[in-house]
Amino acid sequence: MKKKFLVIRFSSLGDIVLTSSALINIKIAYPDSDIFFLCKEKYRSIAELLPGVDTILTIPEKVSITKYYKYLIELDNKNFTDIIDLHGNLRSWMARKLLTADSKTVYPKRRVERTLIVKSKQIPRFYPHTIDLYNRALNRIGINSYCDRPQLKINKPNHDDIIDKFITNNKNYVVIAPGAIHATKQWPVENFVELARDLYELDNLSIVWAVTEKDSNKPTPKDKIDPKKYLELVNHPINNLSDLIGNAKMTIANDSGIMHVSSAVNTPVTAIFGPTHPVLGFYPKGLFDFVVQSDEPCRPCSLHGAKKCYRDSQYCFDKLEPNRIYNNIKGRLDIILNQNKAVFVDRDGTIIVEKYFQYDPDDIELINGSAEGLKLLQKKGYKLIIISNQSGIARGKFTVENVDKMNHRLSKMLSAEGVLIDAIYYCPHYKNGIVSEYSIECNCRKPAVGMAEQSAHQFTLNLRKSFVIGDKLDDINFGQAIGAKSFLVKTGYGIKHSQALKDINFENRVAIKDNLLDAVNEIIDNG
């Protein structure tokens, strides 16, 4: 029977963004399932950017219990098979109780634990992110958590001429978002103004100043920056703003929803935390994100940072002077401004002819056109990274030494064709294997993201702007988990897996091609 999931997260902006990892994991586990997402109408626009969602359901910002009860009774006609509660409040509890489903799960909110941390000010060494807690809810119903970072779709924006001109003329810009849901969580706007001026004057960076209407009457850096290098946005639609952020070099923000949006479009964040603390589980979780904070003994002062400061001054912000934030950013600018793009390529069945559990280097055969395709990518400046699952090691079919010899031989063959591979990663694990050392759960076996993230750190990669080419659904799911566009090739097991792929909605992030060379040509034409 086809699965029909109801995922519940009513609010707010950042919390809804963080559900994206769980949604991807649901689609990986049940690719032909229907996912319904229930939120407040106010947040429909951000829900529309969530990957994997087939239908958005909404309730008004304010709705009576009676009307909500009637709505749930009507909703029960959808015949959900699974209810996943990622909110954990009274209304989501009502949905779990009133709606019929084969399985129901709620995420472990850690409310007692977090409350004790706020009261005691004792910070544990290890603590889970909210994404990890969302994924634990999925684990309870047998869904693996391959993706553990937020991902948002970037739909085609509808920018006006002023914004289009700014983007065209300003390749290196940062987004500065000085707002937050509570005034107590806002680093003084005058500090943001000073920081914007320094980034413009000292580093020649253009500035996008993004605020809501309630903050639009506060100081801005407009008079300190060349108008051609400054763009001010007030209450900008989230679809267009996410595109702007996705093309920025960095976002600088408070602990806010925009911080999470930036992580989800793979733009590095410098997040300024005052009364809140990463221990509460809502820190930015992008690969190159960074939190700047002051270790005041009164932090965290409340669960959501809304509590008025009891001290004579808000020292958690006072001690974060603009030059400290600037120096942090300055130390990371070279990395951030020079991120690379990569193409992750599966080995067996994609570059070389698939031979069942092959381990003899002398038997390697390059697929026609594979070396030519890799050479074209190399000329375009892409990092070439071979990434493969080698479960035969755990299964006892061959050894690590066998795989290393295979990879060495392949590198030599490609080098002879003028192709220099930047790195080769492989996963030796398989949980049902017979070699105990490798028969484990891991975070590197595709579609898990471990090998991609290792290479991202090694080569400073923007995974969102990278590509995946492979012949199996694991390769495609791997691409979804890291946010890259993926190509399934019909070599190797590709013909078999392409039939299954036709029934899966991956929102134009996947294409089927005859071979690696055809995939490369599309990357070059459209990448």
Stockholm file with secondary structure:
# STOCKHOLM 1.0

chainA/1-527         MKKKFLVIRFSSLGDIVLTSSALINIKIAYPDSDIFFLCKEKYRSIAELLPGVDTILTIPEKVSITKYYKYLIELDNKNFTDIIDLHGNLRSWMARKLLTADSKTVYPKRRVERTLIVKSKQIPRFYPHTIDLYNRALNRIGINSYCDRPQLKINKPNHDDIIDKFITNNKNYVVIAPGAIHATKQWPVENFVELARDLYELDNLSIVWAVTEKDSNKPTPKDKIDPKKYLELVNHPINNLSDLIGNAKMTIANDSGIMHVSSAVNTPVTAIFGPTHPVLGFYPKGLFDFVVQSDEPCRPCSLHGAKKCYRDSQYCFDKLEPNRIYNNIKGRLDIILNQNKAVFVDRDGTIIVEKYFQYDPDDIELINGSAEGLKLLQKKGYKLIIISNQSGIARGKFTVENVDKMNHRLSKMLSAEGVLIDAIYYCPHYKNGIVSEYSIECNCRKPAVGMAEQSAHQFTLNLRKSFVIGDKLDDINFGQAIGAKSFLVKTGYGIKHSQALKDINFENRVAIKDNLLDAVNEIIDNG
#=GR chainA/1-527 SS CCCEEEEECCCCHHHHHHTHHHHHHHHHHSTTCEEEEEEEGGGHHHHTTSTTCCEEEEECSSCCHHHHHHHHHHHGGGCCSEEEESSCSHHHHHHHHHSCCSEEEECCCCHHHHHHHHHHCCCCSCCCCHHHHHHHHHHTTTCCCCCCSCCCCCCCCCCCHHHHHHHHHCSSEEEEECCCSSGGGCCCHHHHHHHHHHHHHHHCCEEEEEECGGGTTSCCSGGGSCGGGEEEEESCCHHHHHHHHHTSSEEEEESSHHHHHHHHTTCCEEEECSSSCGGGSCSCCSTTCEEECCCCTTCSCSSSSCSCCCSSSCHHHHTSCHHHHHHHHHHHHHHHHTCBCEEEECSBTTTBCCCTTCCCGGGCCBCTTHHHHHHHHHHTTCEEEEEEECTHHHHTSSCHHHHHHHHHHHHHHHHHTTCCCSEEEEECCCTTCSSGGGCSCCSCSTTSSHHHHHHHHHHTBCGGGCEEEESSHHHHHHHHHHTCEEEEESTTTHHHHHHHHTTCCCTTCEEEESSHHHHHHHHHHHC
#=GC SS_cons         CCCEEEEECCCCHHHHHHTHHHHHHHHHHSTTCEEEEEEEGGGHHHHTTSTTCCEEEEECSSCCHHHHHHHHHHHGGGCCSEEEESSCSHHHHHHHHHSCCSEEEECCCCHHHHHHHHHHCCCCSCCCCHHHHHHHHHHTTTCCCCCCSCCCCCCCCCCCHHHHHHHHHCSSEEEEECCCSSGGGCCCHHHHHHHHHHHHHHHCCEEEEEECGGGTTSCCSGGGSCGGGEEEEESCCHHHHHHHHHTSSEEEEESSHHHHHHHHTTCCEEEECSSSCGGGSCSCCSTTCEEECCCCTTCSCSSSSCSCCCSSSCHHHHTSCHHHHHHHHHHHHHHHHTCBCEEEECSBTTTBCCCTTCCCGGGCCBCTTHHHHHHHHHHTTCEEEEEEECTHHHHTSSCHHHHHHHHHHHHHHHHHTTCCCSEEEEECCCTTCSSGGGCSCCSCSTTSSHHHHHHHHHHTBCGGGCEEEESSHHHHHHHHHHTCEEEEESTTTHHHHHHHHTTCCCTTCEEEESSHHHHHHHHHHHC
//
